[in-house]
Amino acid sequence: MIVAVTDGDRLLLTRYKAGYARYALVAGFVEIGETLEDAVRREVMEEVGLKVKNIRYCMSQPWAFSGSLLAGFVCDVDGDTAVTVDRSELSEAVWMHRSEIPVADGSTMSLTWTMVTAFYNGVL
């Protein structure tokens, strides 16, 4: 699942520790017996140390590389916005104002960049 964590006009963008240089959203896998909403809460807490609320489904995308389905969600930060980066998975996590988001830095043919662009354009 992919998660766009928002704080008003700010979006949390991350960079993976290895393998992908562009900004991304928080992402992870759903554990056996876990609801999608619980996976959103857990992954956001594990990767960036934030509590979230108002979790809502956004869209999905088939992911051929692993035969999986990516489910995209949007949620609001719940309380403190200070980020604690899990350095084993991420190299960076930053809040960016809607106007600062680098939407023109390459292909947007992914669920992540469809969601980021939608936030940038005020749709999310």
N, CA, C and O atoms as CSV, one atom per row, in Angstrom:
chain,resi,resn,atom,element,x,y,z
A,1,MET,N,N,0.823,-1.161,0.000
A,1,MET,CA,C,0.000,0.000,0.000
A,1,MET,C,C,0.879,1.239,0.000
A,1,MET,O,O,2.012,1.224,0.480
A,2,ILE,N,N,0.322,2.320,-0.554
A,2,ILE,CA,C,1.000,3.604,-0.669
A,2,ILE,C,C,0.183,4.605,0.135
A,2,ILE,O,O,-1.047,4.596,0.078
A,3,VAL,N,N,0.868,5.476,0.891
A,3,VAL,CA,C,0.153,6.396,1.773
A,3,VAL,C,C,0.634,7.827,1.580
A,3,VAL,O,O,1.824,8.118,1.698
A,4,ALA,N,N,-0.310,8.715,1.283
A,4,ALA,CA,C,-0.036,10.149,1.244
A,4,ALA,C,C,-0.440,10.714,2.602
A,4,ALA,O,O,-1.627,10.834,2.906
A,5,VAL,N,N,0.554,11.060,3.412
A,5,VAL,CA,C,0.304,11.647,4.728
A,5,VAL,C,C,0.288,13.162,4.549
A,5,VAL,O,O,1.249,13.747,4.050
A,6,THR,N,N,-0.811,13.790,4.960
A,6,THR,CA,C,-0.965,15.225,4.769
A,6,THR,C,C,-1.062,15.967,6.101
A,6,THR,O,O,-1.452,15.413,7.129
A,7,ASP,N,N,-0.693,17.235,6.035
A,7,ASP,CA,C,-0.840,18.162,7.152
A,7,ASP,C,C,-1.272,19.495,6.533
A,7,ASP,O,O,-0.444,20.372,6.288
A,8,GLY,N,N,-2.569,19.633,6.286
A,8,GLY,CA,C,-3.061,20.824,5.605
A,8,GLY,C,C,-2.528,20.875,4.187
A,8,GLY,O,O,-2.807,19.982,3.386
A,9,ASP,N,N,-1.760,21.913,3.867
A,9,ASP,CA,C,-1.178,22.072,2.536
A,9,ASP,C,C,0.211,21.456,2.420
A,9,ASP,O,O,0.950,21.766,1.485
A,10,ARG,N,N,0.573,20.583,3.364
A,10,ARG,CA,C,1.870,19.912,3.308
A,10,ARG,C,C,1.676,18.419,3.088
A,10,ARG,O,O,0.720,17.817,3.577
A,11,LEU,N,N,2.613,17.836,2.338
A,11,LEU,CA,C,2.621,16.409,2.060
A,11,LEU,C,C,3.953,15.845,2.527
A,11,LEU,O,O,4.995,16.468,2.324
A,12,LEU,N,N,3.931,14.686,3.143
A,12,LEU,CA,C,5.161,14.033,3.576
A,12,LEU,C,C,5.741,13.231,2.419
A,12,LEU,O,O,5.100,12.313,1.907
A,13,LEU,N,N,6.949,13.578,2.012
A,13,LEU,CA,C,7.654,12.850,0.954
A,13,LEU,C,C,8.875,12.171,1.547
A,13,LEU,O,O,9.542,12.717,2.425
A,14,THR,N,N,9.156,10.974,1.058
A,14,THR,CA,C,10.278,10.187,1.567
A,14,THR,C,C,11.219,9.833,0.429
A,14,THR,O,O,10.874,9.935,-0.748
A,15,ARG,N,N,12.413,9.414,0.812
A,15,ARG,CA,C,13.362,8.816,-0.142
A,15,ARG,C,C,13.807,7.490,0.455
A,15,ARG,O,O,14.165,7.398,1.629
A,16,TYR,N,N,13.773,6.462,-0.396
A,16,TYR,CA,C,14.228,5.151,0.054
A,16,TYR,C,C,15.728,5.172,0.308
A,16,TYR,O,O,16.456,5.973,-0.278
A,17,LYS,N,N,16.175,4.299,1.172
A,17,LYS,CA,C,17.600,4.218,1.498
A,17,LYS,C,C,18.416,3.786,0.281
A,17,LYS,O,O,19.542,4.246,0.088
A,18,ALA,N,N,17.847,2.904,-0.534
A,18,ALA,CA,C,18.577,2.414,-1.710
A,18,ALA,C,C,17.592,2.029,-2.808
A,18,ALA,O,O,16.442,1.679,-2.541
A,19,GLY,N,N,18.066,2.103,-4.043
A,19,GLY,CA,C,17.310,1.570,-5.159
A,19,GLY,C,C,16.390,2.515,-5.899
A,19,GLY,O,O,15.949,2.199,-7.004
A,20,TYR,N,N,16.085,3.668,-5.321
A,20,TYR,CA,C,15.144,4.590,-5.961
A,20,TYR,C,C,15.470,5.982,-5.455
A,20,TYR,O,O,15.303,6.266,-4.269
A,21,ALA,N,N,15.931,6.849,-6.334
A,21,ALA,CA,C,16.438,8.157,-5.913
A,21,ALA,C,C,15.358,9.236,-5.776
A,21,ALA,O,O,15.547,10.209,-5.046
A,22,ARG,N,N,14.233,9.072,-6.471
A,22,ARG,CA,C,13.184,10.104,-6.442
A,22,ARG,C,C,12.438,10.092,-5.110
A,22,ARG,O,O,12.512,9.134,-4.340
A,23,TYR,N,N,11.728,11.169,-4.870
A,23,TYR,CA,C,10.841,11.188,-3.711
A,23,TYR,C,C,9.738,10.170,-3.906
A,23,TYR,O,O,9.366,9.844,-5.033
A,24,ALA,N,N,9.225,9.677,-2.809
A,24,ALA,CA,C,8.142,8.696,-2.821
A,24,ALA,C,C,7.218,8.988,-1.636
A,24,ALA,O,O,7.475,9.882,-0.830
A,25,LEU,N,N,6.165,8.229,-1.556
A,25,LEU,CA,C,5.268,8.278,-0.401
A,25,LEU,C,C,5.608,7.113,0.516
A,25,LEU,O,O,6.338,6.203,0.122
A,26,VAL,N,N,5.092,7.136,1.715
A,26,VAL,CA,C,5.266,6.003,2.625
A,26,VAL,C,C,4.623,4.791,1.958
A,26,VAL,O,O,3.533,4.891,1.395
A,27,ALA,N,N,5.294,3.658,2.021
A,27,ALA,CA,C,4.787,2.450,1.376
A,27,ALA,C,C,5.131,1.231,2.216
A,27,ALA,O,O,6.074,1.248,3.007
A,28,GLY,N,N,4.358,0.183,2.032
A,28,GLY,CA,C,4.640,-1.046,2.748
A,28,GLY,C,C,3.684,-2.152,2.367
A,28,GLY,O,O,2.844,-1.990,1.482
A,29,PHE,N,N,3.819,-3.270,3.039
A,29,PHE,CA,C,3.003,-4.433,2.770
A,29,PHE,C,C,2.021,-4.662,3.910
A,29,PHE,O,O,2.296,-4.336,5.065
A,30,VAL,N,N,0.885,-5.222,3.567
A,30,VAL,CA,C,-0.128,-5.599,4.553
A,30,VAL,C,C,0.244,-6.972,5.091
A,30,VAL,O,O,0.506,-7.901,4.326
A,31,GLU,N,N,0.263,-7.091,6.406
A,31,GLU,CA,C,0.577,-8.369,7.046
A,31,GLU,C,C,-0.659,-9.266,7.049
A,31,GLU,O,O,-1.786,-8.776,6.974
A,32,ILE,N,N,-0.449,-10.564,7.133
A,32,ILE,CA,C,-1.557,-11.520,7.210
A,32,ILE,C,C,-2.401,-11.188,8.435
A,32,ILE,O,O,-1.870,-11.016,9.532
A,33,GLY,N,N,-3.717,-11.098,8.245
A,33,GLY,CA,C,-4.646,-10.812,9.330
A,33,GLY,C,C,-4.791,-9.331,9.660
A,33,GLY,O,O,-5.520,-8.976,10.587
A,34,GLU,N,N,-4.117,-8.473,8.927
A,34,GLU,CA,C,-4.137,-7.034,9.187
A,34,GLU,C,C,-5.109,-6.346,8.229
A,34,GLU,O,O,-5.175,-6.702,7.053
A,35,THR,N,N,-5.852,-5.378,8.720
A,35,THR,CA,C,-6.703,-4.595,7.829
A,35,THR,C,C,-5.847,-3.590,7.074
A,35,THR,O,O,-4.728,-3.286,7.488
A,36,LEU,N,N,-6.366,-3.080,5.974
A,36,LEU,CA,C,-5.640,-2.060,5.214
A,36,LEU,C,C,-5.396,-0.827,6.078
A,36,LEU,O,O,-4.305,-0.259,6.055
A,37,GLU,N,N,-6.397,-0.416,6.830
A,37,GLU,CA,C,-6.260,0.764,7.685
A,37,GLU,C,C,-5.206,0.560,8.770
A,37,GLU,O,O,-4.439,1.473,9.076
A,38,ASP,N,N,-5.169,-0.628,9.345
A,38,ASP,CA,C,-4.146,-0.920,10.356
A,38,ASP,C,C,-2.756,-0.944,9.727
A,38,ASP,O,O,-1.785,-0.517,10.351
A,39,ALA,N,N,-2.656,-1.441,8.489
A,39,ALA,CA,C,-1.367,-1.442,7.794
A,39,ALA,C,C,-0.896,-0.016,7.537
A,39,ALA,O,O,0.292,0.275,7.673
A,40,VAL,N,N,-1.814,0.879,7.166
A,40,VAL,CA,C,-1.466,2.291,6.974
A,40,VAL,C,C,-0.900,2.858,8.269
A,40,VAL,O,O,0.172,3.462,8.264
A,41,ARG,N,N,-1.614,2.669,9.382
A,41,ARG,CA,C,-1.154,3.197,10.676
A,41,ARG,C,C,0.217,2.636,11.049
A,41,ARG,O,O,1.106,3.378,11.467
A,42,ARG,N,N,0.382,1.324,10.896
A,42,ARG,CA,C,1.622,0.660,11.292
A,42,ARG,C,C,2.796,1.120,10.428
A,42,ARG,O,O,3.848,1.479,10.958
A,43,GLU,N,N,2.631,1.113,9.113
A,43,GLU,CA,C,3.732,1.482,8.219
A,43,GLU,C,C,4.155,2.938,8.423
A,43,GLU,O,O,5.349,3.236,8.439
A,44,VAL,N,N,3.197,3.836,8.578
A,44,VAL,CA,C,3.546,5.238,8.807
A,44,VAL,C,C,4.293,5.381,10.130
A,44,VAL,O,O,5.293,6.095,10.203
A,45,MET,N,N,3.819,4.715,11.161
A,45,MET,CA,C,4.492,4.778,12.463
A,45,MET,C,C,5.896,4.178,12.374
A,45,MET,O,O,6.844,4.759,12.904
A,46,GLU,N,N,6.047,3.030,11.716
A,46,GLU,CA,C,7.348,2.377,11.611
A,46,GLU,C,C,8.348,3.208,10.802
A,46,GLU,O,O,9.507,3.336,11.196
A,47,GLU,N,N,7.908,3.769,9.681
A,47,GLU,CA,C,8.845,4.439,8.782
A,47,GLU,C,C,9.151,5.878,9.160
A,47,GLU,O,O,10.273,6.345,8.962
A,48,VAL,N,N,8.159,6.595,9.709
A,48,VAL,CA,C,8.377,8.022,9.987
A,48,VAL,C,C,7.930,8.458,11.383
A,48,VAL,O,O,8.021,9.641,11.713
A,49,GLY,N,N,7.455,7.533,12.201
A,49,GLY,CA,C,7.130,7.845,13.585
A,49,GLY,C,C,5.943,8.760,13.798
A,49,GLY,O,O,5.887,9.481,14.795
A,50,LEU,N,N,4.989,8.743,12.872
A,50,LEU,CA,C,3.827,9.627,12.988
A,50,LEU,C,C,2.539,8.842,13.206
A,50,LEU,O,O,2.373,7.745,12.673
A,51,LYS,N,N,1.638,9.407,13.987
A,51,LYS,CA,C,0.283,8.885,14.111
A,51,LYS,C,C,-0.557,9.534,13.030
A,51,LYS,O,O,-0.347,10.695,12.676
A,52,VAL,N,N,-1.523,8.768,12.501
A,52,VAL,CA,C,-2.387,9.303,11.445
A,52,VAL,C,C,-3.854,9.049,11.762
A,52,VAL,O,O,-4.201,8.180,12.561
A,53,LYS,N,N,-4.710,9.841,11.105
A,53,LYS,CA,C,-6.156,9.717,11.265
A,53,LYS,C,C,-6.828,9.996,9.929
A,53,LYS,O,O,-6.167,10.362,8.957
A,54,ASN,N,N,-8.135,9.824,9.885
A,54,ASN,CA,C,-8.929,10.093,8.676
A,54,ASN,C,C,-8.370,9.350,7.454
A,54,ASN,O,O,-8.192,9.931,6.384
A,55,ILE,N,N,-8.107,8.085,7.636
A,55,ILE,CA,C,-7.565,7.263,6.545
A,55,ILE,C,C,-8.665,7.021,5.527
A,55,ILE,O,O,-9.756,6.564,5.866
A,56,ARG,N,N,-8.357,7.338,4.258
A,56,ARG,CA,C,-9.343,7.126,3.208
A,56,ARG,C,C,-8.680,6.560,1.959
A,56,ARG,O,O,-7.563,6.924,1.592
A,57,TYR,N,N,-9.410,5.661,1.329
A,57,TYR,CA,C,-8.947,5.039,0.092
A,57,TYR,C,C,-8.891,6.084,-1.006
A,57,TYR,O,O,-9.766,6.947,-1.092
A,58,CYS,N,N,-7.866,6.013,-1.847
A,58,CYS,CA,C,-7.699,6.956,-2.940
A,58,CYS,C,C,-7.855,6.261,-4.295
A,58,CYS,O,O,-8.760,6.595,-5.059
A,59,MET,N,N,-6.986,5.307,-4.596
A,59,MET,CA,C,-7.015,4.586,-5.870
A,59,MET,C,C,-6.079,3.391,-5.796
A,59,MET,O,O,-5.375,3.204,-4.804
A,60,SER,N,N,-6.074,2.580,-6.855
A,60,SER,CA,C,-5.199,1.403,-6.865
A,60,SER,C,C,-4.497,1.284,-8.207
A,60,SER,O,O,-4.838,1.965,-9.174
A,61,GLN,N,N,-3.490,0.386,-8.240
A,61,GLN,CA,C,-2.732,0.135,-9.459
A,61,GLN,C,C,-2.201,-1.295,-9.410
A,61,GLN,O,O,-1.627,-1.697,-8.399
A,62,PRO,N,N,-2.380,-2.072,-10.480
A,62,PRO,CA,C,-1.743,-3.392,-10.505
A,62,PRO,C,C,-0.226,-3.222,-10.516
A,62,PRO,O,O,0.297,-2.306,-11.150
A,63,TRP,N,N,0.469,-4.097,-9.821
A,63,TRP,CA,C,1.924,-4.030,-9.749
A,63,TRP,C,C,2.471,-5.341,-10.295
A,63,TRP,O,O,2.567,-6.336,-9.577
A,64,ALA,N,N,2.825,-5.326,-11.569
A,64,ALA,CA,C,3.211,-6.545,-12.287
A,64,ALA,C,C,4.490,-7.177,-11.763
A,64,ALA,O,O,4.658,-8.392,-11.872
A,65,PHE,N,N,5.401,-6.380,-11.194
A,65,PHE,CA,C,6.695,-6.912,-10.748
A,65,PHE,C,C,6.543,-8.014,-9.715
A,65,PHE,O,O,7.321,-8.969,-9.695
A,66,SER,N,N,5.539,-7.880,-8.857
A,66,SER,CA,C,5.355,-8.899,-7.818
A,66,SER,C,C,3.990,-9.563,-7.894
A,66,SER,O,O,3.644,-10.372,-7.032
A,67,GLY,N,N,3.207,-9.229,-8.922
A,67,GLY,CA,C,1.873,-9.801,-9.030
A,67,GLY,C,C,0.945,-9.289,-7.941
A,67,GLY,O,O,0.002,-9.979,-7.553
A,68,SER,N,N,1.199,-8.096,-7.451
A,68,SER,CA,C,0.431,-7.523,-6.351
A,68,SER,C,C,-0.482,-6.406,-6.841
A,68,SER,O,O,-0.431,-6.001,-8.003
A,69,LEU,N,N,-1.297,-5.931,-5.951
A,69,LEU,CA,C,-2.129,-4.765,-6.200
A,69,LEU,C,C,-1.724,-3.690,-5.207
A,69,LEU,O,O,-1.744,-3.921,-3.998
A,70,LEU,N,N,-1.353,-2.509,-5.711
A,70,LEU,CA,C,-1.046,-1.380,-4.835
A,70,LEU,C,C,-2.343,-0.665,-4.510
A,70,LEU,O,O,-3.109,-0.326,-5.412
A,71,ALA,N,N,-2.591,-0.436,-3.248
A,71,ALA,CA,C,-3.759,0.313,-2.804
A,71,ALA,C,C,-3.271,1.634,-2.225
A,71,ALA,O,O,-2.454,1.652,-1.304
A,72,GLY,N,N,-3.769,2.730,-2.764
A,72,GLY,CA,C,-3.341,4.054,-2.325
A,72,GLY,C,C,-4.313,4.664,-1.336
A,72,GLY,O,O,-5.529,4.606,-1.519
A,73,PHE,N,N,-3.759,5.250,-0.286
A,73,PHE,CA,C,-4.559,5.886,0.753
A,73,PHE,C,C,-4.051,7.292,1.027
A,73,PHE,O,O,-2.882,7.603,0.801
A,74,VAL,N,N,-4.940,8.123,1.511
A,74,VAL,CA,C,-4.606,9.470,1.977
A,74,VAL,C,C,-5.025,9.530,3.431
A,74,VAL,O,O,-6.064,8.985,3.804
A,75,CYS,N,N,-4.221,10.191,4.259
A,75,CYS,CA,C,-4.576,10.353,5.661
A,75,CYS,C,C,-3.985,11.658,6.177
A,75,CYS,O,O,-3.128,12.270,5.540
A,76,ASP,N,N,-4.459,12.060,7.328
A,76,ASP,CA,C,-3.973,13.277,7.972
A,76,ASP,C,C,-3.084,12.905,9.141
A,76,ASP,O,O,-3.329,11.912,9.826
A,77,VAL,N,N,-2.050,13.703,9.368
A,77,VAL,CA,C,-1.218,13.496,10.541
A,77,VAL,C,C,-2.084,13.769,11.772
A,77,VAL,O,O,-2.928,14.665,11.762
A,78,ASP,N,N,-1.869,12.997,12.816
A,78,ASP,CA,C,-2.650,13.123,14.043
A,78,ASP,C,C,-1.731,13.582,15.168
A,78,ASP,O,O,-1.089,12.767,15.830
A,79,GLY,N,N,-1.676,14.894,15.377
A,79,GLY,CA,C,-0.844,15.432,16.452
A,79,GLY,C,C,0.496,15.923,15.961
A,79,GLY,O,O,0.596,16.623,14.953
A,80,ASP,N,N,1.527,15.542,16.696
A,80,ASP,CA,C,2.892,16.001,16.442
A,80,ASP,C,C,3.336,15.692,15.014
A,80,ASP,O,O,3.146,14.572,14.540
A,81,THR,N,N,3.919,16.659,14.330
A,81,THR,CA,C,4.363,16.477,12.943
A,81,THR,C,C,5.869,16.220,12.827
A,81,THR,O,O,6.401,16.138,11.720
A,82,ALA,N,N,6.555,16.093,13.965
A,82,ALA,CA,C,7.993,15.816,13.943
A,82,ALA,C,C,8.238,14.405,13.420
A,82,ALA,O,O,7.682,13.438,13.941
A,83,VAL,N,N,9.062,14.294,12.403
A,83,VAL,CA,C,9.340,13.024,11.742
A,83,VAL,C,C,10.547,12.343,12.366
A,83,VAL,O,O,11.559,12.985,12.647
A,84,THR,N,N,10.432,11.030,12.583
A,84,THR,CA,C,11.540,10.194,13.022
A,84,THR,C,C,11.753,9.148,11.938
A,84,THR,O,O,10.955,8.221,11.800
A,85,VAL,N,N,12.817,9.295,11.177
A,85,VAL,CA,C,13.058,8.445,10.005
A,85,VAL,C,C,13.638,7.096,10.416
A,85,VAL,O,O,14.598,7.029,11.184
A,86,ASP,N,N,13.044,6.021,9.895
A,86,ASP,CA,C,13.600,4.682,10.057
A,86,ASP,C,C,14.748,4.553,9.054
A,86,ASP,O,O,14.510,4.298,7.873
A,87,ARG,N,N,15.968,4.724,9.506
A,87,ARG,CA,C,17.145,4.749,8.633
A,87,ARG,C,C,17.442,3.399,7.977
A,87,ARG,O,O,18.249,3.336,7.050
A,88,SER,N,N,16.811,2.327,8.437
A,88,SER,CA,C,17.020,1.044,7.773
A,88,SER,C,C,16.242,0.968,6.457
A,88,SER,O,O,16.571,0.161,5.588
A,89,GLU,N,N,15.208,1.808,6.308
A,89,GLU,CA,C,14.402,1.803,5.085
A,89,GLU,C,C,14.482,3.093,4.287
A,89,GLU,O,O,14.416,3.071,3.058
A,90,LEU,N,N,14.625,4.225,4.982
A,90,LEU,CA,C,14.572,5.527,4.321
A,90,LEU,C,C,15.846,6.331,4.550
A,90,LEU,O,O,16.514,6.186,5.574
A,91,SER,N,N,16.170,7.175,3.584
A,91,SER,CA,C,17.279,8.109,3.783
A,91,SER,C,C,16.760,9.477,4.191
A,91,SER,O,O,17.502,10.288,4.746
A,92,GLU,N,N,15.480,9.735,3.915
A,92,GLU,CA,C,14.936,11.068,4.176
A,92,GLU,C,C,13.415,11.009,4.232
A,92,GLU,O,O,12.787,10.180,3.573
A,93,ALA,N,N,12.841,11.890,5.019
A,93,ALA,CA,C,11.393,12.120,5.038
A,93,ALA,C,C,11.202,13.594,5.373
A,93,ALA,O,O,11.662,14.069,6.411
A,94,VAL,N,N,10.521,14.312,4.486
A,94,VAL,CA,C,10.360,15.755,4.642
A,94,VAL,C,C,8.930,16.177,4.337
A,94,VAL,O,O,8.258,15.609,3.476
A,95,TRP,N,N,8.489,17.185,5.066
A,95,TRP,CA,C,7.212,17.818,4.758
A,95,TRP,C,C,7.456,18.850,3.658
A,95,TRP,O,O,8.373,19.664,3.763
A,96,MET,N,N,6.648,18.818,2.615
A,96,MET,CA,C,6.746,19.819,1.550
A,96,MET,C,C,5.393,20.485,1.350
A,96,MET,O,O,4.354,19.828,1.272
A,97,HIS,N,N,5.439,21.800,1.270
A,97,HIS,CA,C,4.235,22.555,0.946
A,97,HIS,C,C,3.812,22.190,-0.473
A,97,HIS,O,O,4.642,21.880,-1.328
A,98,ARG,N,N,2.530,22.233,-0.696
A,98,ARG,CA,C,1.965,21.913,-2.008
A,98,ARG,C,C,2.749,22.576,-3.146
A,98,ARG,O,O,3.010,21.945,-4.170
A,99,SER,N,N,3.118,23.831,-2.970
A,99,SER,CA,C,3.805,24.593,-4.025
A,99,SER,C,C,5.262,24.181,-4.222
A,99,SER,O,O,5.858,24.534,-5.240
A,100,GLU,N,N,5.849,23.449,-3.284
A,100,GLU,CA,C,7.257,23.043,-3.353
A,100,GLU,C,C,7.470,21.662,-3.957
A,100,GLU,O,O,8.607,21.277,-4.229
A,101,ILE,N,N,6.413,20.926,-4.167
A,101,ILE,CA,C,6.533,19.537,-4.602
A,101,ILE,C,C,7.102,19.469,-6.017
A,101,ILE,O,O,6.589,20.127,-6.922
A,102,PRO,N,N,8.160,18.680,-6.216
A,102,PRO,CA,C,8.811,18.580,-7.528
A,102,PRO,C,C,8.074,17.629,-8.474
A,102,PRO,O,O,8.546,16.523,-8.736
A,103,VAL,N,N,6.919,18.060,-8.986
A,103,VAL,CA,C,6.108,17.165,-9.814
A,103,VAL,C,C,6.629,16.984,-11.228
A,103,VAL,O,O,6.228,16.039,-11.907
A,104,ALA,N,N,7.502,17.850,-11.688
A,104,ALA,CA,C,7.960,17.776,-13.078
A,104,ALA,C,C,9.316,17.099,-13.220
A,104,ALA,O,O,10.022,17.352,-14.197
A,105,ASP,N,N,9.704,16.239,-12.266
A,105,ASP,CA,C,11.037,15.645,-12.333
A,105,ASP,C,C,11.041,14.242,-12.943
A,105,ASP,O,O,11.785,13.374,-12.487
A,106,GLY,N,N,10.236,14.018,-13.944
A,106,GLY,CA,C,10.249,12.725,-14.622
A,106,GLY,C,C,8.863,12.143,-14.777
A,106,GLY,O,O,7.863,12.853,-14.669
A,107,SER,N,N,8.808,10.853,-15.029
A,107,SER,CA,C,7.554,10.157,-15.290
A,107,SER,C,C,6.629,10.188,-14.082
A,107,SER,O,O,7.069,10.080,-12.937
A,108,THR,N,N,5.363,10.336,-14.356
A,108,THR,CA,C,4.354,10.268,-13.300
A,108,THR,C,C,3.413,9.096,-13.577
A,108,THR,O,O,2.242,9.133,-13.199
A,109,MET,N,N,3.920,8.070,-14.228
A,109,MET,CA,C,3.103,6.923,-14.618
A,109,MET,C,C,2.999,5.884,-13.503
A,109,MET,O,O,2.934,4.687,-13.786
A,110,SER,N,N,2.983,6.306,-12.272
A,110,SER,CA,C,2.862,5.386,-11.150
A,110,SER,C,C,1.780,5.881,-10.212
A,110,SER,O,O,1.390,7.048,-10.250
A,111,LEU,N,N,1.306,4.985,-9.377
A,111,LEU,CA,C,0.311,5.366,-8.381
A,111,LEU,C,C,0.855,6.459,-7.474
A,111,LEU,O,O,0.159,7.429,-7.174
A,112,THR,N,N,2.090,6.302,-7.040
A,112,THR,CA,C,2.702,7.309,-6.172
A,112,THR,C,C,2.637,8.687,-6.808
A,112,THR,O,O,2.152,9.632,-6.185
A,113,TRP,N,N,3.119,8.817,-8.041
A,113,TRP,CA,C,3.181,10.136,-8.662
A,113,TRP,C,C,1.837,10.632,-9.148
A,113,TRP,O,O,1.652,11.839,-9.305
A,114,THR,N,N,0.895,9.740,-9.392
A,114,THR,CA,C,-0.479,10.174,-9.663
A,114,THR,C,C,-1.046,10.838,-8.412
A,114,THR,O,O,-1.707,11.873,-8.496
A,115,MET,N,N,-0.784,10.237,-7.250
A,115,MET,CA,C,-1.280,10.790,-5.989
A,115,MET,C,C,-0.554,12.087,-5.632
A,115,MET,O,O,-1.188,13.051,-5.203
A,116,VAL,N,N,0.769,12.118,-5.807
A,116,VAL,CA,C,1.531,13.330,-5.500
A,116,VAL,C,C,1.063,14.486,-6.388
A,116,VAL,O,O,0.864,15.603,-5.909
A,117,THR,N,N,0.894,14.212,-7.664
A,117,THR,CA,C,0.438,15.251,-8.594
A,117,THR,C,C,-0.974,15.719,-8.238
A,117,THR,O,O,-1.270,16.911,-8.326
A,118,ALA,N,N,-1.838,14.799,-7.841
A,118,ALA,CA,C,-3.188,15.176,-7.417
A,118,ALA,C,C,-3.139,16.082,-6.195
A,118,ALA,O,O,-3.900,17.045,-6.110
A,119,PHE,N,N,-2.246,15.784,-5.241
A,119,PHE,CA,C,-2.093,16.671,-4.078
A,119,PHE,C,C,-1.585,18.027,-4.506
A,119,PHE,O,O,-2.111,19.051,-4.071
A,120,TYR,N,N,-0.572,18.053,-5.350
A,120,TYR,CA,C,0.008,19.295,-5.858
A,120,TYR,C,C,-1.066,20.164,-6.524
A,120,TYR,O,O,-1.084,21.384,-6.359
A,121,ASN,N,N,-1.954,19.519,-7.273
A,121,ASN,CA,C,-3.010,20.244,-7.989
A,121,ASN,C,C,-4.232,20.555,-7.124
A,121,ASN,O,O,-5.200,21.138,-7.612
A,122,GLY,N,N,-4.196,20.178,-5.865
A,122,GLY,CA,C,-5.307,20.477,-4.959
A,122,GLY,C,C,-6.473,19.527,-5.044
A,122,GLY,O,O,-7.541,19.812,-4.501
A,123,VAL,N,N,-6.296,18.392,-5.720
A,123,VAL,CA,C,-7.365,17.417,-5.864
A,123,VAL,C,C,-7.458,16.540,-4.609
A,123,VAL,O,O,-8.555,16.153,-4.208
A,124,LEU,N,N,-6.335,16.230,-3.999
A,124,LEU,CA,C,-6.332,15.459,-2.740
A,124,LEU,C,C,-6.222,16.402,-1.569
A,124,LEU,O,O,-6.203,15.961,-0.420
